[in-house]
Amino acid sequence: MSNDTLTPETASGGGINPANNRFTRWLATVLSDLGKNGIFIALIAVVVLFAILTDGILLRPQNLSNLVVQNGYILVLAIGMVMVIIAGHIDLSVGSVAAFIGAVSGVLAVKMGLPWWLAIILSLLIGALVGAWQGFWVAYVGIPAFIVTLAGMLIFRGLALVVLGNANIGSFPTEYRGLGNGFLAGIFGESDPDIFTLAIGAVAIIALTVQQVRTRRGRAKYDQQVDPLIWFVAKLVLIALVIGWFSFALASYKGIPVTLVVLAVLVLVYGVVMNRTVFGRHIYAIGGNRHAAELSGIKTRRVDFWLFVNMGFLAALAGLIFTARLNLAGPKAGDGFELEAISAAFIGGAAVQGGVGTIGGAIIGGLIIGVLNNGMSIMGIGIEWQQAVKGLVLLLAVAFDVYNKRRAGH
């Protein structure tokens, strides 16, 4: 009789089968997940780098609060811009539109003396009309968005100067200024750190945890792939620690910036729009293959039109936030906004060809730009080198996207 014994190791042909090895599968899942969240890891790396280079100044409560307030308008623009880019378009006019709407709001709120809330509403409506004007030429006349918005950049920059009369307009009502410089604190009484801010942070952690657990259970119910439990819990704990730390930092300074509240609402609303509505699915379909989308019955012209209406609305909101922060509507407002917003979208993972991108990715891309700006300013690096570094980061981000596309194609 043979002494050879059939064992699990030899049953598969000699040696351990990696496909059946739990650790190998776990490691593969973790590495795949890290690859999908590479932009988030990049943000952490940039923050850690500048925290070291600035001797911790970057992570001080006041600086973290300023980071949100100073970059709020870019993050608002990035939300609209990534939607436009996903559909295969581009918008070069958002900086000029923001400047124009800031000037209009100055006339309404300061020169005409309208109530601050009415001035804001009218300004947002005018921004939507500007978007409708550009959307008409793109969607129904068929002129490429690059040309339409390039013309819009010149038109609305000129109109901004006309409205301002080549002079600055200020000072704005206190409530209006709160949009860019206001804070929510002291609602549960004066304390240091602020109890209300800490409570909001706790609510955010709980809501995120519940949402992630429900999503995991839903996937498991329909036999879809889910993360290993240890990795799932580890990610939740890490995110909770980051939110808790950030909340404590804000609570230690002035509380929650109003700009952050506006951003949180926008991210939630547009996240639902892009992921859970027909309109959002149509945007991705058009960007992926416009001809196929048309053949499937999607009204591509209507989608394009409303995309630019939305971009005009968000550009107006960004202009109001910027004007409120400076307490001034000036001829130089909006310079370079479009480049920052486009950079945020591409750094955040949007594809040059369209069809790929997320709201969260655009926000993280905008935060990376903000950390670069803030960190290099703290270090005393000149604006010329700051521009060069940001340009290099944008180039590398797009090159990485192109590399991934080519690798996937092979």
KAUR-V635476 format. One line per field, one symbol per residue. ss: DSSP state (~ for helix, > for strand, _ for the rest). phi: phi as a letter, one per 20 degrees, with the letter a starting at -180 (. if undefined). psi: psi as a letter, one per 20 degrees, with the letter a starting at -180 (. if undefined). A space follows every 50 residues. Layout:
# KAUR-V635476
ss = ???
phi = ???
psi = ???
This chain:
# KAUR-V635476
ss = _______~~~~______~~~_~~~~~~~~~~~~~~~_~~~~~~~~~~~~~ ~~~___~~~_~~~~~~~~~~~~~~~~~~~~~~~~~~_______~~~~~~~ ~~~~~~~~~~~____~~~~~~~~~~~~~~~~~~~~~~~~~~___~~~~~~ ~~~~~~~~~~~~~~____>____~~~~~~~~_>>__________~~~~~~ ~~~~~~~~~~~~~~~~~~~~~_______~~~~~~~~~~~~~~~~~~~~~~ ~____>>~~~~~~~~~~~~~~~~~~~_~~~~~~~~~~~_~~~~~~____~ ~~~~~~~~~~~~~~~~~~~~~~~~~~__>_______~~~~~~~~~~~___ ________~~~~~~~~~~~~~~~~~~~~____~~~~~~~~~~~~~~~~~~ ~~~~~~~~~_
phi = .fefdfdgfefeonnefgfdefffffffffffffffdgffffffffffgf fffdlnfgefgfffffffffdgfffffffffffffgfndbcedfffffff fgffffffedfemfggffffffffffffffffgffffffdenfgggfgff ffgffeffffffffmlcecaeeggfffffdcecdamfeofacffffffff fffffffffffffffffffffdlefcfggfffffffffffffffffffff fedcoefggffgffffffffffgfdccfgfffffffffaffffffenfef fffggffffffffffffffffffffeladcfefnfmfffffffgffffof efenncqbffffffgfffffffgffffffmffffffffffffffffffff ffgffffffe
psi = qqipporhhihjjorpohhjogggggghgghgghhhkhhhhggggggggh hghjkihhjqgghgghggghjghhhghhghghgghhijaqojihghgggg hggghggghggikqqhhhggghghghghhghhghhghgghhjpqhggghg hhggghgghghgghkkrqprqrqghghhhhjqqorjhjqprorphgghgh ggggggggggghgggghgghhkkqpqqqgghggggggghhggggggghgg hieibpphhhggggggggghggghhjqggghhghgghgngghgghijpnh ggggghghgghgghhgghhgggghgikporhiqipjghhggggggghjjq qhiripqqggghghghhgggggggghghikpqhghgggghggggghghhg ggghggghh.
